Amino acid sequence: MTVKMARHGDIELAYETMRPPSGEPLLLVSGISQMLVWHDDFCAALVERGFQVARFDNRDTGLSTHLHHAGRPSKLALLLRPSRAVQYQLTDLADDAVAVLDALGWPSAHVVGETRGGMIAQSMAVRHPDRLRDRRPRRRQLLMSVNRK
């Protein structure tokens, strides 16, 4: 697989795809870790079941843009002004995921999130409902459906 980059403003998002000639688009959204949390064998099983699979690194993880210059907010700042203390919000991560869909040329996709990725998927459903074919925020549900076929 070749790693490609999508852009969302100044942020570059690394992504990979596994695709059959045709199939239902499926975006895998990880939590805090990088795209490799979605193992190759798992992705290959999804491809065998007819999905075009894409996985990506969220900002500040893996091969995507890291915002080192932003530093870490202090505990006091997080307590007193949480929305001002952090450099980006969950909504920014949802918009990053949509930028990956755009780079892939997918008008919509099934979206599966794991841990924080489930929250990102939910935020996508609120902000961009037309871009989701359905939403499965937990990996366990998808694993169960893959194992049934």
Disulfide bonds with the S-S distance in Angstrom:
none
